[in-house]
């Protein structure tokens, strides 16, 4: 079991992580702690931050464990988009609070409030919604992406200098930033202890209900890795796509998916678009270009060169770096936030479906509120409703 739990060794090199400042960490966990947070990405670091703000650990010790380090997973391997759904109250509220944190703490994270455009390249996909919420009109209203400015086919042709797209929706509130630096700032503000690289290989309830036992193994590549057991009064699992390997009860409800990111040389022509980012509809109306992955990324390179030839004066897009990451998806497109129904000492925040940056900070806040003993009505309606963990066990998924 230990060999198949958590992030795999020798990951591709992400530009975000290669250029982020180093973060000090302990090599070995303590014997015990009041709160253990597994996963030091945006979600786990947000849990630690909000735990301090809300005193959710009652002054007790808080330990973050990660198999790689801060933002070593999806947070440090995405495209740097902070692209909120303007008709989702949870994402609007979460993004506002995250931006306020960045401003208050003066986090240097290359924040650009440049907006974004979702391009449509097939007539049949115009007007699709991000998630299928047809079964619940209230959910459907919450998940529509709201009224946005639009480019028609003529505007797309003029701005993008290509006939490949027939329409675009423009989201003025979308932003771009350096997620790994924000995660580091959240960790620093929390005062929690980071232990890395350490892989948690099993999580068991302690007899008598006193807490949990975390079996861990050093992930530093040593021939004989250190290993041991950490006793934690409460545990938060914030491992996104890897969560099902640590919590088998969630394996059929939360699954991993690989994404691929390319970093190109500067593209002067893109400045004429007047937006900071774009996404292209894929099959079934996906918001971003998800396609068959090639080990050398040639599909994405060819797509950029053929569909957006004006991006490079010589007709070719020069790729400076590329990497992959693992995302966490649920079947209904909603995250899992809260305690496991039969294991109250274990809380989960995962399954952001490739759209975590406008959600993770709010998920971390919700987990800390639960840890602090706040009443259900204090939680965001999305957390106690659509994102409730119990839905996947009671047939509401």
Beta strands, then each sheet from edge to edge (+ up, - down):
strand 1: 32-38
strand 2: 62-66
strand 3: 81-82
strand 4: 116-120
strand 5: 149-151
strand 6: 167-171
strand 7: 175-176
strand 8: 193-196
strand 9: 198-205
strand 10: 212-218
strand 11: 227-237
strand 12: 254-264
strand 13: 278-280
strand 14: 319-330
strand 15: 336-340
strand 16: 343-350
sheet 1: 8+ 2+ 1+ 11+ 10- 9+
sheet 2: 8+ 2+ 1+ 11+ 16+ 15-
sheet 3: 3+ 7-
sheet 4: 5+ 6- 4+ 13+
sheet 5: 12+ 14-
end
